[in-house]
Amino acid sequence: MTDLRLTARGLARGFSPHTGVRGIDLEVAPGEIHALVGLNGAGKTTLMRLLLGMLRPDSGTARIDGHDVRTAGAATWARVGHLVDGPLCYADLDTRTNLRIAAALRGVPRGRREEAVRAGITAFGLERYAGVRARVLSQGNRRRLGLAAALLHDPSVVVLDEPTDALDPRGVIRLREILLRRAGAGAGVLVSSHHLDEVARIADRVTVLHRGGVIGSLDPEGADIERAFFRLVHADEERHGDREDA
Ligand SMILES: Nc1ncnc2c1ncn2[C@@H]1O[C@H](COP(=O)(O)OP(=O)(O)OP(=O)(O)O)[C@@H](O)[C@H]1O
């Protein structure tokens, strides 16, 4: 029916008295890095949670590889890697053990798990921390662990909410290379960020959310992406006045 990696059609979810998101259409194609940008509270995380079936919509549908998230089976979920709402890790277990558990949970075959764990540790520069409990990792290294856990099974659908938060410049570069490689292998990547310059470096498409709705897109190769972003935001605010329902 579709070869899109992710599809949102009319997705809406309210949080009284706020809007959350209102009727969002969005697509992520194979091989595409699609970035979501918006001010605090714009609806980026809510949209990602809806797309991943972590939140039930009031209306609309979310699809992963063409499968409705409400009924998607294990084979579909095994192709998804996501980091939304903070890293899922066990504080008292070390980095390597957390990654072993992630590999098992994400369906990596038993015989390939150690290799996947090693590759995840190397990809995110966690060698020195392989035996360190998650509880005592720095914020940035915990974020690296969360990203390694989300990506060690080479997912074809990737959803990451503000993944560069807390990463140092080297971590940002590593992540950029990994996402470009994933997309190059045919994955669809949806990523949110507040760093417009960073987004412009890797995204094929940049969608702007504001007060729960899509208000336009930005050209990642455009001259002044920050100015273009605020032009869209201000135009939306002028159109709708100072409403407080989002
Ligand atoms: N569980 C919830 N209960 C009540 N309101 C919520 C809930 N989750 C989100 N909201 C509201 O929905 C709106 C969108 O929030 P969301 O977290 O999706 O924004 P965001 O774009 O990810 O923001 P940020 O950049 O600050 O992370 C906000 O008004 C927020 O307060």
The ligand as an SDF file (V2000), in Angstrom:
LIG
                    3D

 31 33  0  0  0  0  0  0  0  0999 V2000
    1.0530   14.1650   29.3030 N   0  0  0  0  0  0  0  0  0  0  0  0
    0.6840   15.4230   29.1050 C   0  0  0  0  0  0  0  0  0  0  0  0
   -0.2620   16.0110   29.8760 N   0  0  0  0  0  0  0  0  0  0  0  0
   -0.6640   17.2760   29.6700 C   0  0  0  0  0  0  0  0  0  0  0  0
   -0.1750   18.0790   28.7050 N   0  0  0  0  0  0  0  0  0  0  0  0
    0.7830   17.5520   27.9100 C   0  0  0  0  0  0  0  0  0  0  0  0
    1.2740   16.2130   28.0640 C   0  0  0  0  0  0  0  0  0  0  0  0
    2.2080   15.9850   27.1150 N   0  0  0  0  0  0  0  0  0  0  0  0
    2.3180   17.1250   26.3920 C   0  0  0  0  0  0  0  0  0  0  0  0
    1.4610   18.0640   26.8840 N   0  0  0  0  0  0  0  0  0  0  0  0
    1.2780   19.4210   26.3440 C   0  0  0  0  0  0  0  0  0  0  0  0
    1.2370   19.3020   24.9200 O   0  0  0  0  0  0  0  0  0  0  0  0
    1.9400   20.3950   24.3340 C   0  0  0  0  0  0  0  0  0  0  0  0
    3.0530   19.8540   23.4420 C   0  0  0  0  0  0  0  0  0  0  0  0
    4.0650   19.2900   24.2640 O   0  0  0  0  0  0  0  0  0  0  0  0
    5.3260   18.5140   23.6690 P   0  0  0  0  0  0  0  0  0  0  0  0
    6.0560   17.9160   24.8080 O   0  0  0  0  0  0  0  0  0  0  0  0
    4.8580   17.6190   22.5970 O   0  0  0  0  0  0  0  0  0  0  0  0
    6.1510   19.7100   23.0310 O   0  0  0  0  0  0  0  0  0  0  0  0
    7.6380   19.7350   22.4420 P   0  0  0  0  0  0  0  0  0  0  0  0
    7.5630   20.4120   21.1140 O   0  0  0  0  0  0  0  0  0  0  0  0
    8.2340   18.3840   22.4730 O   0  0  0  0  0  0  0  0  0  0  0  0
    8.3460   20.6970   23.4770 O   0  0  0  0  0  0  0  0  0  0  0  0
    9.8810   20.8060   23.9780 P   0  0  0  0  0  0  0  0  0  0  0  0
   10.6580   21.4160   22.8640 O   0  0  0  0  0  0  0  0  0  0  0  0
    9.7570   21.7210   25.1540 O   0  0  0  0  0  0  0  0  0  0  0  0
   10.3520   19.4280   24.3560 O   0  0  0  0  0  0  0  0  0  0  0  0
    2.4260   21.2740   25.4750 C   0  0  0  0  0  0  0  0  0  0  0  0
    1.4630   22.2870   25.6900 O   0  0  0  0  0  0  0  0  0  0  0  0
    2.4690   20.3190   26.6400 C   0  0  0  0  0  0  0  0  0  0  0  0
    2.2980   20.9890   27.8640 O   0  0  0  0  0  0  0  0  0  0  0  0
  1  2  1  0
  2  3  1  0
  2  7  2  0
  3  4  2  0
  4  5  1  0
  5  6  2  0
  6  7  1  0
  6 10  1  0
  7  8  1  0
  8  9  2  0
  9 10  1  0
 10 11  1  0
 11 12  1  0
 11 30  1  0
 12 13  1  0
 13 14  1  0
 13 28  1  0
 14 15  1  0
 15 16  1  0
 16 17  2  0
 16 18  1  0
 16 19  1  0
 19 20  1  0
 20 21  2  0
 20 22  1  0
 20 23  1  0
 23 24  1  0
 24 25  2  0
 24 26  1  0
 24 27  1  0
 28 29  1  0
 28 30  1  0
 30 31  1  0
M  END
$$$$
